[in-house]
Amino acid sequence: VPPRTPSTVCVSDVELVERARGGDDAAFGELVELHQGAVFRAAIAALRSRDEAEEVVQEAFLAAYRKLGDFRGESSFRTWLLTITWRKALDRRRSISEWLRRHVTPAADADPDRRPPDPPSPEQSHEQSLLERELRLHVRRVVRTLPPHFRDVLLLVATGDHTLDEIARVLGIPLGTVKWRASEGRRLLKRKLARLGYGNA
Amino acid sequence: MREDRPTPNDDTRLDHAIDQALHEMVSEAPPTGLSTRVRWLLLQDSVRRDTGAVGEQVAGGGPAWGGHAWGRRLVPAASALAVLLVAAMVWMLGPAGPGPDQRGSESPAATGTSARGTMIGPQGTSVGAAAQSRSGAPSRSVPSAGAAAPFLARAGVADAGGALGAVGGITPPAAAAETRIADAGGTNAATVPADVEEDPRFPQLVVVPLPTPEDVSLNPVQLHDVTIADIRIRPLEIAPLDASAAATAGAATSDKDPKREERQ
């Protein structure tokens, strides 16, 4: 009986990468399954559009597959993959057509303002729930006006998928800078919200 | 209702709202089928690279060309010219209706399945045909589907929607060991020999036979969302039946395929 494709259940990334390098495409498929969520959310953080993020994720996985031989294991596979994704997302963000598209017709698909309102929790009154929703709406709008280097860090942290150290590697900046941007971005955000009547300046 | 609205002193609530809003901005689940599409792209890339390697060898590596730059430029130019000539001929001859011998002429590569596309292997046979024809061998034969099997098997799909059947898709033993889906939706699905179905080498052989030979249309049969990981196959979408095509297909299959009749 010829050997069957080895199982990929409960296998570490390192082993999956080794298998994929050896030509086992199922192993790479497993890596796709494992990391697609984190990769997609990182792309969303950069692009704020589901469609754009989806395109970038596909490009990133394809690039990772082609460059698998270049992966030296200096960081985790996930960090390496996220770095590729981030670069591709930034390329897309910087492109002139993207700039025009964003400024001429704002992306509707990622507009959280269009989401249906969350159902109020049992402890909240309807009015309270509406007020909190309004506040979150303002926060989202203000976040969009932040300088990209602050906004990127804040959103990457908010995914909950990455450590600060991983974010530093993905963005290619020192850990201290990530921490500073996170705190400064938040301070800036609060200051802008204060102008709208929320919290202290 | 002072306590209801965040006030200048209500920093905790504000912090909470900020965290929540930021999280909402990025807490998106990946779209359904994303990994399948990625795998499909990888498959296409794999096929492209494998067949591209043959092209490079001919174009630049052989002694006839001597690896000269002009040789490498000439071959694409000649290919482009050939494509133009073929296009001109097709235009002059005019559009022809699909015939029985044209089944399988569309492949995911040929139809230009987009990155967003969910259609996998509308005519799996031609995946074999396309891959094989690029390497110079005759297409539209059972061996051609077999030759494509290694590429297909890497993605866990063999001859999805294929007209030539699982036999062609899984014949090469090396590829067969990796094959997870063979001939899903294939016209000749019912012709899978009993010995293949019972062969322990094909534990995950999935056969989705079309209901009757009369349902076989010459239009592409679309197999949606083949998910490799858990071998889930969603319902087939069968294009409207063309009466003459059905008669042809029915005659063809009834002649060749007594086993199909037995099963039905």
Boltz contact constraints between the chains, C-beta under 6 A:
constraints:
  - contact:
      token1: [A, 2]
      token2: [B, 177]
      max_distance: 6.0
  - contact:
      token1: [A, 2]
      token2: [B, 201]
      max_distance: 6.0
  - contact:
      token1: [A, 5]
      token2: [B, 178]
      max_distance: 6.0
  - contact:
      token1: [A, 25]
      token2: [B, 154]
      max_distance: 6.0
  - contact:
      token1: [A, 29]
      token2: [B, 39]
      max_distance: 6.0
  - contact:
      token1: [A, 32]
      token2: [B, 35]
      max_distance: 6.0
  - contact:
      token1: [A, 32]
      token2: [B, 38]
      max_distance: 6.0
  - contact:
      token1: [A, 33]
      token2: [B, 35]
      max_distance: 6.0
  - contact:
      token1: [A, 36]
      token2: [B, 30]
      max_distance: 6.0
  - contact:
      token1: [A, 36]
      token2: [B, 34]
      max_distance: 6.0
  - contact:
      token1: [A, 36]
      token2: [B, 35]
      max_distance: 6.0
  - contact:
      token1: [A, 37]
      token2: [B, 30]
      max_distance: 6.0
  - contact:
      token1: [A, 40]
      token2: [B, 30]
      max_distance: 6.0
  - contact:
      token1: [A, 41]
      token2: [B, 26]
      max_distance: 6.0
  - contact:
      token1: [A, 44]
      token2: [B, 26]
      max_distance: 6.0
  - contact:
      token1: [A, 44]
      token2: [B, 28]
      max_distance: 6.0
  - contact:
      token1: [A, 45]
      token2: [B, 26]
      max_distance: 6.0
  - contact:
      token1: [A, 54]
      token2: [B, 31]
      max_distance: 6.0
  - contact:
      token1: [A, 58]
      token2: [B, 38]
      max_distance: 6.0
  - contact:
      token1: [A, 58]
      token2: [B, 41]
      max_distance: 6.0
  - contact:
      token1: [A, 58]
      token2: [B, 115]
      max_distance: 6.0
  - contact:
      token1: [A, 61]
      token2: [B, 38]
      max_distance: 6.0
  - contact:
      token1: [A, 62]
      token2: [B, 41]
      max_distance: 6.0
  - contact:
      token1: [A, 65]
      token2: [B, 42]
      max_distance: 6.0
  - contact:
      token1: [A, 112]
      token2: [B, 24]
      max_distance: 6.0
  - contact:
      token1: [A, 127]
      token2: [B, 4]
      max_distance: 6.0
  - contact:
      token1: [A, 128]
      token2: [B, 4]
      max_distance: 6.0
  - contact:
      token1: [A, 131]
      token2: [B, 4]
      max_distance: 6.0
  - contact:
      token1: [A, 131]
      token2: [B, 5]
      max_distance: 6.0
  - contact:
      token1: [A, 135]
      token2: [B, 6]
      max_distance: 6.0
  - contact:
      token1: [A, 135]
      token2: [B, 17]
      max_distance: 6.0
  - contact:
      token1: [A, 136]
      token2: [B, 17]
      max_distance: 6.0
  - contact:
      token1: [A, 136]
      token2: [B, 20]
      max_distance: 6.0
  - contact:
      token1: [A, 136]
      token2: [B, 21]
      max_distance: 6.0
  - contact:
      token1: [A, 139]
      token2: [B, 17]
      max_distance: 6.0
  - contact:
      token1: [A, 139]
      token2: [B, 18]
      max_distance: 6.0
  - contact:
      token1: [A, 139]
      token2: [B, 21]
      max_distance: 6.0
  - contact:
      token1: [A, 140]
      token2: [B, 21]
      max_distance: 6.0
  - contact:
      token1: [A, 154]
      token2: [B, 22]
      max_distance: 6.0
  - contact:
      token1: [A, 155]
      token2: [B, 26]
      max_distance: 6.0
  - contact:
      token1: [A, 158]
      token2: [B, 22]
      max_distance: 6.0
  - contact:
      token1: [A, 158]
      token2: [B, 23]
      max_distance: 6.0
  - contact:
      token1: [A, 158]
      token2: [B, 26]
      max_distance: 6.0
  - contact:
      token1: [A, 159]
      token2: [B, 26]
      max_distance: 6.0
  - contact:
      token1: [A, 198]
      token2: [B, 6]
      max_distance: 6.0
  - contact:
      token1: [A, 198]
      token2: [B, 14]
      max_distance: 6.0
  - contact:
      token1: [A, 199]
      token2: [B, 11]
      max_distance: 6.0
  - contact:
      token1: [A, 199]
      token2: [B, 14]
      max_distance: 6.0
  - contact:
      token1: [A, 200]
      token2: [B, 8]
      max_distance: 6.0
